[in-house]
Amino acid sequence: MNRSLTRLLWLSGTVLATVLPYGASRAAEVRDARVWAGPAYTRVVFDLSGPVHYRVVQQNGQVVLQLPSSRLAPGFDAPSAQGRYKGMTDARDGSALKLTADMAPGSRPHDFLLGPSGQAGYRLVLDLYPDSGAASAQPAPRSAAADTADTHARGRYRAVVSRHMDSRQVAALLGGERKVIVAVDAGHGGKDPGAHGPGGTLEKNVTLAVARDLAAAIDKQPGMKAILTRNGDYYIPLKQRYEIARAAKADLFVSIHADSSYDGRDARGSSVWVLSSRGKSSVAARWLADRENSSDLIGGVSLAAENDSLASVLLDMQQGWAVQASTVVANNVLHALAKIGPTHRDHIEHANFVVLRSPDVPSILVETAFISNPVEERKLRNPAHQEKLALAIMHGIKDYFQTSPPPGTWFAAQADRHMDEQVASTSKRHAPSLAGDRHRVMRGESLSSIAHHYGVSVSSLKSANGISGNTLRAGMVLMIPTS
């Protein structure tokens, strides 16, 4: 089976049709074709009468689909140009049907065949992605010899460390403060309207409005940047949503929804969800089973390169961190939402939602309110209330990054500066007792473990740093006293 094809199977249980060698006798009728264009790629879907043999050839900005002994159904109409798809023609090549699709410049095709699922039959899918290898504009080189030498040195350093680190870690070591990236997912869209309110409000429209407001609020904050999984009324498969976040190396994934109750119209309040333990286990099993067929990375480490035991440990560590981080940010968001209206529960909730299954990106799902409740439906339609919801979610997210800043980010730099100021202030007050050594607190460390490591007492460590309680935050910088 084609490796990239395996990675593209949606988690909805779609059955994969076998792609048979070109030139065999199996044929099919192409009944229909449709297109939708999203921000990440454009998808062209061909509805077929059955499984088919086919060949794909890319040439001169076109994709040619060759289907032996096949034909177009009567009344077949090629879809209009949309996104990276720019139109299609059909022709006969002996007994074969040849469909030629024009692509936007700089496009890269990917194809696969899907078997029947639900009411859908066999489908041949052609995805058009931006070519990641296309040349991009570069700044003019600096002419100074020192700058040139520095560039060469940095290039050699990057080549070494990039074997073990992802691009964000490399950028952090080479200098600079990157922004944290938040992937904002507007639930539903296109052919999937989501829930319907009693007044006719569609969930897909509410989620898009709140997602846009949330992305705008995030972009206004220093050190933060938002990406939208969709910015229009089109459908994106569930798995593709968190894959967009992973491809963008997002620090957080937030999916926006509106709840609905089938038991009546009295249910109300917002809620925040994270992945359940059962969902975590099923994701782990799937990733470990498929890692030989995947080039995806978990925390910068390829599972395919490791033995079963080590791969399991690496995945468990990464998943454990992601779920823990998801729980922290979910609590922050829930508390922020409680300030502007009722919450459905006084605690975060857990479920095996598909969009929460990224194994290495902290992910939460926010149910903004019950669209089935007429009172809450009216609020969800109100642009002012939509903005209030977005701002509350943003503040919960910002609080998380301020208390748990990812290394190399603007938030981490701010935390370091704050701690430096605290250390300088403490040094002035306790100058006789300080040796000048510093210790950056790592996750899981305590006052007693740090004091034991340096051979000092807990009380002197607390006194030297002006600490009154017993709680430490990862990333804090402590001054180590002489005794």
Secondary structure in CASP SS format (residue, H / E / C, confidence):
PFRMAT SS
TARGET T0000
AUTHOR 0000-0000-0000
METHOD secondary structure of the structure
MODEL  1
M C 1.00
N C 1.00
R H 1.00
S H 1.00
L H 1.00
T H 1.00
R H 1.00
L C 1.00
L C 1.00
W C 1.00
L C 1.00
S C 1.00
G C 1.00
T C 1.00
V C 1.00
L E 1.00
A C 1.00
T C 1.00
V C 1.00
L C 1.00
P C 1.00
Y C 1.00
G C 1.00
A C 1.00
S C 1.00
R C 1.00
A C 1.00
A C 1.00
E E 1.00
V E 1.00
R E 1.00
D E 1.00
A E 1.00
R E 1.00
V E 1.00
W E 1.00
A E 1.00
G C 1.00
P C 1.00
A C 1.00
Y C 1.00
T E 1.00
R E 1.00
V E 1.00
V E 1.00
F E 1.00
D E 1.00
L E 1.00
S C 1.00
G C 1.00
P C 1.00
V C 1.00
H C 1.00
Y C 1.00
R E 1.00
V E 1.00
V E 1.00
Q E 1.00
Q E 1.00
N C 1.00
G C 1.00
Q E 1.00
V E 1.00
V E 1.00
L E 1.00
Q E 1.00
L E 1.00
P C 1.00
S C 1.00
S C 1.00
R E 1.00
L E 1.00
A C 1.00
P C 1.00
G C 1.00
F C 1.00
D C 1.00
A C 1.00
P C 1.00
S C 1.00
A C 1.00
Q E 1.00
G C 1.00
R C 1.00
Y E 1.00
K E 1.00
G E 1.00
M E 1.00
T E 1.00
D E 1.00
A E 1.00
R E 1.00
D E 1.00
G C 1.00
S C 1.00
A E 1.00
L E 1.00
K E 1.00
L E 1.00
T E 1.00
A E 1.00
D E 1.00
M E 1.00
A C 1.00
P C 1.00
G C 1.00
S E 1.00
R E 1.00
P E 1.00
H E 1.00
D E 1.00
F E 1.00
L E 1.00
L E 1.00
G C 1.00
P C 1.00
S E 1.00
G C 1.00
Q C 1.00
A E 1.00
G C 1.00
Y C 1.00
R E 1.00
L E 1.00
V E 1.00
L E 1.00
D E 1.00
L E 1.00
Y E 1.00
P E 1.00
D C 1.00
S C 1.00
G C 1.00
A C 1.00
A C 1.00
S C 1.00
A C 1.00
Q C 1.00
P C 1.00
A C 1.00
P C 1.00
R C 1.00
S C 1.00
A C 1.00
A H 1.00
A H 1.00
D H 1.00
T H 1.00
A H 1.00
D H 1.00
T H 1.00
H H 1.00
A H 1.00
R H 1.00
G H 1.00
R H 1.00
Y H 1.00
R H 1.00
A H 1.00
V H 1.00
V H 1.00
S C 1.00
R C 1.00
H C 1.00
M C 1.00
D C 1.00
S H 1.00
R H 1.00
Q H 1.00
V H 1.00
A H 1.00
A H 1.00
L H 1.00
L C 1.00
G C 1.00
G C 1.00
E C 1.00
R E 1.00
K C 1.00
V E 1.00
I E 1.00
V E 1.00
A E 1.00
V E 1.00
D E 1.00
A E 1.00
G C 1.00
H C 1.00
G E 1.00
G C 1.00
K C 1.00
D E 1.00
P C 1.00
G C 1.00
A C 1.00
H E 1.00
G C 1.00
P C 1.00
G C 1.00
G C 1.00
T C 1.00
L E 1.00
E H 1.00
K H 1.00
N H 1.00
V H 1.00
T H 1.00
L H 1.00
A H 1.00
V H 1.00
A H 1.00
R H 1.00
D H 1.00
L H 1.00
A H 1.00
A H 1.00
A H 1.00
I H 1.00
D H 1.00
K C 1.00
Q C 1.00
P C 1.00
G C 1.00
M E 1.00
K E 1.00
A E 1.00
I E 1.00
L E 1.00
T C 1.00
R C 1.00
N C 1.00
G C 1.00
D C 1.00
Y C 1.00
Y C 1.00
I C 1.00
P C 1.00
L H 1.00
K H 1.00
Q H 1.00
R H 1.00
Y H 1.00
E H 1.00
I H 1.00
A H 1.00
R H 1.00
A H 1.00
A C 1.00
K C 1.00
A C 1.00
D C 1.00
L E 1.00
F E 1.00
V E 1.00
S E 1.00
I E 1.00
H E 1.00
A E 1.00
D E 1.00
S C 1.00
S C 1.00
Y C 1.00
D C 1.00
G C 1.00
R C 1.00
D C 1.00
A C 1.00
R C 1.00
G C 1.00
S E 1.00
S E 1.00
V E 1.00
W E 1.00
V E 1.00
L E 1.00
S C 1.00
S H 1.00
R H 1.00
G H 1.00
K H 1.00
S H 1.00
S H 1.00
V H 1.00
A H 1.00
A H 1.00
R H 1.00
W H 1.00
L H 1.00
A H 1.00
D H 1.00
R H 1.00
E H 1.00
N H 1.00
S C 1.00
S C 1.00
D C 1.00
L E 1.00
I E 1.00
G C 1.00
G C 1.00
V E 1.00
S E 1.00
L H 1.00
A H 1.00
A H 1.00
E C 1.00
N C 1.00
D H 1.00
S H 1.00
L H 1.00
A H 1.00
S H 1.00
V H 1.00
L H 1.00
L H 1.00
D H 1.00
M H 1.00
Q H 1.00
Q H 1.00
G H 1.00
W H 1.00
A H 1.00
V H 1.00
Q H 1.00
A H 1.00
S H 1.00
T H 1.00
V H 1.00
V H 1.00
A H 1.00
N H 1.00
N H 1.00
V H 1.00
L H 1.00
H H 1.00
A H 1.00
L H 1.00
A H 1.00
K C 1.00
I C 1.00
G C 1.00
P C 1.00
T E 1.00
H C 1.00
R C 1.00
D C 1.00
H C 1.00
I C 1.00
E E 1.00
H E 1.00
A E 1.00
N C 1.00
F C 1.00
V H 1.00
V H 1.00
L H 1.00
R C 1.00
S C 1.00
P C 1.00
D C 1.00
V C 1.00
P C 1.00
S E 1.00
I E 1.00
L E 1.00
V E 1.00
E E 1.00
T E 1.00
A E 1.00
F E 1.00
I C 1.00
S C 1.00
N C 1.00
P H 1.00
V H 1.00
E H 1.00
E H 1.00
R H 1.00
K H 1.00
L H 1.00
R H 1.00
N C 1.00
P H 1.00
A H 1.00
H H 1.00
Q H 1.00
E H 1.00
K H 1.00
L H 1.00
A H 1.00
L H 1.00
A H 1.00
I H 1.00
M H 1.00
H H 1.00
G H 1.00
I H 1.00
K H 1.00
D H 1.00
Y H 1.00
F H 1.00
Q H 1.00
T H 1.00
S C 1.00
P C 1.00
P C 1.00
P C 1.00
G C 1.00
T E 1.00
W H 1.00
F H 1.00
A H 1.00
A H 1.00
Q H 1.00
A H 1.00
D H 1.00
R H 1.00
H H 1.00
M H 1.00
D H 1.00
E H 1.00
Q H 1.00
V H 1.00
A H 1.00
S H 1.00
T H 1.00
S H 1.00
K H 1.00
R H 1.00
H C 1.00
A H 1.00
P H 1.00
S H 1.00
L E 1.00
A E 1.00
G E 1.00
D E 1.00
R E 1.00
H E 1.00
R E 1.00
V C 1.00
M C 1.00
R C 1.00
G C 1.00
E C 1.00
S C 1.00
L H 1.00
S H 1.00
S H 1.00
I H 1.00
A H 1.00
H H 1.00
H H 1.00
Y H 1.00
G C 1.00
V C 1.00
S C 1.00
V H 1.00
S H 1.00
S H 1.00
L H 1.00
K H 1.00
S H 1.00
A H 1.00
N C 1.00
G C 1.00
I C 1.00
S C 1.00
G C 1.00
N C 1.00
T C 1.00
L C 1.00
R C 1.00
A C 1.00
G C 1.00
M C 1.00
V E 1.00
L E 1.00
M E 1.00
I E 1.00
P E 1.00
T C 1.00
S C 1.00
END
